[in-house]
Amino acid sequence: MRYADFDNKVALITGASGGIGLRVAEKLAANGATVVINSRTKESAEKAVAGLRAISDRVSHVLGDCADYAAAAHVAEAAASAAGGIDIVVSAGAQGAVSPRPFAEMSGDQIVEAFESRLFARLFPVHAAVPYLKERGGAIVMLGTDAGRHPTPGESIMGAVGASVILLTKALAKEFARWKIRVNSVALTLTSDTPSWDRIFSQENFQQRLFTRLNDRFPAGRPPTAEEVARVAVFLASEEAAQVTGQTISANGGLSFGGW
């Protein structure tokens, strides 16, 4: 689908050197947006930008670990300075520092690290970009997880973060409405064609066994792809969703229904 309303818009996409974030960047670039991607490593950022330049020459990158607030603030400032402002933020998060595992088997340090690495990388870029979004309104899309809606053994901390993103989406949508900023999120499940997929199935452990069982339960016989999830995120960022805010859409291939 072609979205005409992305012309002359500036999109900052964090965690976008691969997976869903990169697929979102490709779609926004193809639809006329100026795209600034964020990554923690120069090599992966440059590789992603090289691929995106085949779609559009209005693509650049800003390095920084958005789980650190100072780095997230630098990313937002650099993106706004380089591109003339920010209209869209897609906060795709980052790889969790601790993989899924039973809560009782986690150390105190692992609990803190698992929570902070997943939540702050999503939250900090949004907060840092608000001063720029306030200037002309816009859209925020956060990527979360269906573990925040449906309890899964081994994903207690991931679920806590996912539930936080769902509540944040609602609260921020109310707070930011006065500035004409919409806030929505996409709740994910196991998604193919992503770095996470490769990590999950690369070795025999609790995480691999958990997601192997999950993979067998998809009603359509397969999980969503990064491309399919990116379509939902791009829709939420577009004017086609002008009256959609405070919502979390589960892109889960029908694996689970209901929720809040």
Buried (B, 14 or more C-beta within 10 A) or exposed (E): EEBEBBEEBBBBBBBBBBBBBBBBBBBBBBBBBBBBBBBBEEEBBBBBBEBBEEBBEBBBBBBBBBBBBEBBBBBBBBBBEEBEBBBBBBBBBBBBBBBBBEEEEBEEEBBBBBBBBBBBBBBBBBBBBBEBBBEBEBBBBBBBBBBBBBEBEBBBBBBBBBBBBBEBBBEBBEEBEEEEBBBBBBBBBBBBBBBBBEBBBEEEEBBBEBBEEBBEEBEEEEBBBBBBBBBBBBBBBBEEBEEBBBBBBBBBBEBBEEEE
